[in-house]
Amino acid sequence: MIRPRFRIDAASILQRAAPQRRSPSRFASSQSTAAPSSTAAPKPRRSRLLYAWYGIVLFGGVSAGLTVRNFVGPSLPVPGSREDRLLLDALASDAEQLDVVKFIRSQIAPVDESSDSSERNGWVELDIKTHITESKDDEGKQTRTLTGQALAGSKGLGVQRAFWNADTKELVAAVWIGSAMSGWPMMAHGGGIATIFEDCMSRMVAGPDASIDSIPQPTSISVTYAKPTYSTNFYILRANYSRPHLPQAAPPVDPEPQPAKSWLPSWKDLTKKEQPTDTKKTVEIIGTLESVDGELCVRVKGTFPVSG
């Protein structure tokens, strides 16, 4: 009897014929390797949300800090105190370095200081204490209580450099506008600016050696705020006669443009008609307030009654 060379094992045949099943370990490993591909996508979105949150927190913190700084600022120095004197000295040093101050001083001719300012020709530097807020007739009197006392010191109008031209009847002043002049944080109050112009125009009508309080109130003042005027800055004030009662060597030209043509009928346009006025003689003064860079901030026109 011939024996088969190979022995067929029935159990092994059945095992080979049966469908092969994946081992749990291989299936688990395939799931573990496929899982990161599905969860890796949301990562950029989460990072963007974090950056947006950080930006919101940073913006809120900066805004809150600026708000507290503007509305709850440090107390202002009392006029006459040691801190106020130190600030005035520093501001005075800065005023001496302004280009307009240097230029006009270079145009002043040397004269006898004992002579009156009204007798000098050309540019004359006015002493603030005796010409802008007081005069010889005001000795021992309380005058110009607003600009000379309430707004005195570094917080107000403590530092000024003023110049008067006797030939052209022109006034130029470098004016410091302190933080006490603010109506809104870091912005000068419009009424305070109008008060500065009223004082300067009254000085022009009175002359450099007369009392400002002897001048009547202006009959009209028109103020145009071209751009915001920020406090704690130096500004250049210029004023001259546009309709002078006093003779001038070279009358300045009114810088204001001609009014636009009205769309109303002539019988309805009351703004273009001359209103009835008194027969008193008046002078018209125009003024501008500029930044030290020459940027126009305020334009003013005032009318003052004069005698004679």
LINNOR-V141424 format. One record per pair of residues at least 12 apart in sequence whose ideal C-beta (glycine too) atoms are under 10 Angstrom apart, sorted by the first residue. I is the first residue (numbers start at 0). GAP is how many residues later the second one is. Records with the same first field share a line. If there is no record, write none. Layout:
I: GAP ; GAP
//
This chain:
65: 119
66: 118
68: 116 ; 117
69: 112 ; 114 ; 115 ; 116
70: 114
72: 106 ; 109 ; 112 ; 113
73: 105
74: 80
75: 77 ; 78 ; 79 ; 80 ; 102 ; 103 ; 104
76: 76 ; 77 ; 78
77: 75 ; 77
78: 70 ; 71 ; 72 ; 73 ; 74 ; 75 ; 76 ; 77 ; 79 ; 101
79: 72 ; 73
80: 72 ; 73
82: 70 ; 71
83: 68 ; 69 ; 70 ; 71 ; 74
84: 68 ; 69 ; 73
85: 68
86: 66 ; 67 ; 68 ; 71 ; 72 ; 91
87: 64 ; 65 ; 66 ; 70 ; 71 ; 88
88: 65 ; 70
89: 64 ; 69
90: 63 ; 67 ; 68 ; 69 ; 85 ; 87 ; 141 ; 143
91: 66 ; 67 ; 68 ; 69 ; 84
92: 66
93: 65 ; 80 ; 82 ; 140
94: 64 ; 65 ; 66 ; 79 ; 80 ; 81 ; 139
95: 65 ; 78
96: 137
97: 63 ; 76 ; 136 ; 138 ; 194
98: 75 ; 137 ; 193 ; 194 ; 195
99: 61 ; 63 ; 72 ; 73 ; 74 ; 134 ; 136 ; 138 ; 190 ; 192 ; 194
100: 24 ; 60 ; 61 ; 62 ; 71 ; 72 ; 73 ; 133 ; 135
102: 20 ; 60 ; 69
103: 18 ; 19 ; 20 ; 21 ; 57 ; 58 ; 59 ; 61 ; 68 ; 70
104: 18 ; 20 ; 56 ; 58
105: 17
106: 15 ; 16 ; 56 ; 58
107: 12 ; 14 ; 15 ; 16 ; 17 ; 55
108: 12 ; 13 ; 14 ; 15
110: 13
115: 20 ; 91 ; 92 ; 93
116: 13 ; 14 ; 47 ; 49 ; 90 ; 91 ; 92
117: 46 ; 48 ; 89 ; 90 ; 91 ; 92
118: 47 ; 89 ; 90
119: 44 ; 45 ; 46 ; 47 ; 88
120: 44 ; 45 ; 46 ; 128
121: 41 ; 42 ; 43 ; 44 ; 45 ; 46
122: 40 ; 41 ; 42 ; 43 ; 44 ; 45 ; 47 ; 49
123: 38 ; 39 ; 40 ; 41 ; 42 ; 84
124: 36 ; 37 ; 38 ; 39
125: 34 ; 35 ; 36 ; 37 ; 38 ; 45 ; 47 ; 77 ; 82 ; 83
126: 35 ; 81
127: 20 ; 29 ; 30 ; 31 ; 32 ; 33 ; 34 ; 45
128: 19 ; 31
129: 78 ; 79
130: 31 ; 33 ; 72 ; 75 ; 76 ; 77 ; 78 ; 79 ; 81
131: 12 ; 15 ; 16 ; 25 ; 28 ; 30 ; 39 ; 41 ; 43 ; 67 ; 68 ; 70 ; 71 ; 76 ; 80
132: 12 ; 13 ; 14 ; 15 ; 16 ; 19 ; 24 ; 27 ; 66 ; 70 ; 79
133: 14 ; 77 ; 78 ; 79
134: 68 ; 71 ; 72 ; 73 ; 74 ; 75 ; 76 ; 77 ; 78 ; 79
135: 73 ; 74 ; 75
136: 72 ; 73 ; 74 ; 75 ; 76 ; 77
137: 73 ; 74 ; 75 ; 76
140: 70 ; 72
142: 68 ; 69 ; 70
143: 51 ; 55 ; 58 ; 67 ; 68 ; 69
145: 46 ; 49 ; 50 ; 52 ; 53
146: 13 ; 45 ; 48 ; 49 ; 51 ; 52 ; 53 ; 65
147: 51 ; 64
149: 30
150: 26 ; 27 ; 29 ; 30 ; 41 ; 44 ; 45
151: 26 ; 28
152: 25 ; 27
153: 22 ; 24 ; 25 ; 26 ; 78
154: 21 ; 23 ; 24 ; 25 ; 26 ; 27 ; 76 ; 77
155: 20 ; 21 ; 22 ; 23 ; 24 ; 25 ; 36
156: 18 ; 19 ; 20 ; 21 ; 23 ; 24 ; 35 ; 38 ; 39 ; 42
157: 18 ; 20 ; 22
158: 15 ; 16 ; 17 ; 18 ; 19 ; 75
159: 13 ; 14 ; 15 ; 16 ; 36 ; 40 ; 74 ; 77
160: 12 ; 13 ; 14 ; 15 ; 73 ; 75
161: 12 ; 13 ; 38 ; 41 ; 46 ; 75
163: 39 ; 40 ; 43 ; 44
164: 75 ; 83 ; 84 ; 85
165: 41 ; 42 ; 83
166: 81 ; 82 ; 83
167: 72 ; 73 ; 76 ; 80 ; 81 ; 82 ; 83 ; 84
168: 35 ; 36 ; 38 ; 70 ; 71 ; 72 ; 75 ; 76 ; 77 ; 78 ; 79 ; 80 ; 81 ; 82 ; 83 ; 114 ; 116
169: 34 ; 68 ; 69 ; 70 ; 71 ; 78 ; 80 ; 82
170: 29 ; 30 ; 32 ; 33 ; 37 ; 66 ; 67 ; 68 ; 69 ; 114 ; 116
171: 28 ; 64 ; 65 ; 66 ; 67 ; 68
172: 23 ; 27 ; 30 ; 62 ; 63 ; 64 ; 65 ; 66 ; 114 ; 116
173: 60 ; 61 ; 62 ; 63 ; 118
174: 18 ; 21 ; 25 ; 58 ; 59 ; 60 ; 61 ; 62 ; 114
175: 55 ; 56 ; 57 ; 58 ; 59
176: 12 ; 15 ; 16 ; 19 ; 52 ; 53 ; 54 ; 55 ; 56 ; 57 ; 58 ; 112
177: 14 ; 53 ; 54 ; 55
178: 52 ; 53
179: 12 ; 51
180: 12 ; 14 ; 15 ; 48 ; 50 ; 51
181: 48 ; 49 ; 50
182: 48
183: 44 ; 47
184: 45 ; 46
185: 42 ; 44 ; 45 ; 46 ; 47
186: 41 ; 42 ; 43 ; 44
187: 37 ; 40 ; 41 ; 42 ; 43 ; 44 ; 45 ; 47 ; 101 ; 109 ; 110
188: 40 ; 42
189: 33 ; 35 ; 39 ; 108
190: 32
191: 37 ; 39
192: 30 ; 32 ; 36 ; 42 ; 44 ; 96 ; 104 ; 105 ; 107
193: 27 ; 28 ; 29 ; 31 ; 104 ; 106 ; 108
195: 39 ; 41 ; 91 ; 93 ; 102 ; 104
196: 21 ; 24 ; 26 ; 40 ; 42 ; 88 ; 89 ; 90 ; 91 ; 92 ; 101 ; 102 ; 103 ; 104 ; 105
197: 14 ; 17 ; 19 ; 20 ; 23 ; 89 ; 102 ; 104 ; 106
198: 13
199: 12 ; 37 ; 38 ; 39 ; 85 ; 87 ; 100 ; 102
200: 14 ; 17 ; 20 ; 38 ; 40 ; 82 ; 83 ; 84 ; 85 ; 86 ; 99 ; 100 ; 101 ; 102 ; 103
201: 12 ; 13 ; 14 ; 15 ; 16 ; 83 ; 100 ; 102
202: 12 ; 36
203: 35 ; 36 ; 37 ; 40 ; 42 ; 79 ; 81 ; 83 ; 98 ; 100
204: 13 ; 36 ; 40 ; 41 ; 78 ; 80 ; 97 ; 99 ; 100 ; 101
205: 98
206: 39
214: 89 ; 90 ; 91
215: 64 ; 88 ; 89 ; 90 ; 91
216: 87 ; 88
217: 64 ; 65 ; 67 ; 83 ; 84 ; 85 ; 86 ; 87
218: 58 ; 59 ; 61 ; 63 ; 65 ; 83 ; 84 ; 85 ; 86
219: 57 ; 62 ; 64 ; 81 ; 82 ; 83 ; 84
220: 64 ; 66 ; 79 ; 80 ; 81 ; 82 ; 83
221: 34 ; 64 ; 77 ; 78 ; 79 ; 80 ; 81
222: 64 ; 66 ; 75 ; 76 ; 77 ; 78 ; 79
223: 32 ; 64 ; 72 ; 73 ; 74 ; 75 ; 76 ; 77
224: 64 ; 72 ; 73 ; 74 ; 75
225: 62 ; 63 ; 64 ; 69 ; 70 ; 71 ; 72 ; 73
226: 62 ; 63 ; 64 ; 68 ; 69 ; 70 ; 71
227: 69 ; 70
228: 60 ; 61 ; 62 ; 68 ; 69
229: 61 ; 67
232: 58 ; 59 ; 64
233: 57 ; 58
234: 53 ; 54 ; 55 ; 56 ; 57 ; 60 ; 62 ; 63
235: 52 ; 53 ; 54 ; 55 ; 56 ; 57 ; 58 ; 61
236: 50 ; 51 ; 52 ; 53 ; 61 ; 63
237: 14 ; 17 ; 48 ; 49 ; 50 ; 51 ; 52
238: 13 ; 46 ; 47 ; 48 ; 49 ; 50 ; 61 ; 63
239: 12 ; 13 ; 14 ; 15 ; 45 ; 46 ; 47 ; 48
240: 13 ; 42 ; 43 ; 44 ; 45
241: 12 ; 13 ; 14 ; 41 ; 42 ; 43 ; 44 ; 45 ; 59 ; 61
242: 39 ; 40 ; 41 ; 42 ; 43 ; 58 ; 60
243: 39 ; 40 ; 41
244: 36 ; 37 ; 38 ; 39 ; 59 ; 60 ; 61 ; 62 ; 63
245: 37 ; 60
251: 34
252: 33
253: 30 ; 32 ; 47
254: 31 ; 33 ; 41 ; 44
255: 30 ; 32 ; 43 ; 45
258: 12 ; 13
276: 26
277: 27
279: 25 ; 26 ; 27
280: 23 ; 24 ; 25 ; 26 ; 27
281: 20 ; 21 ; 22 ; 23 ; 24
282: 19 ; 20 ; 21 ; 22 ; 23
283: 17 ; 18 ; 19 ; 20
284: 15 ; 16 ; 17 ; 18 ; 19
285: 13 ; 14 ; 15 ; 16
286: 12 ; 13 ; 14 ; 15
287: 12
//
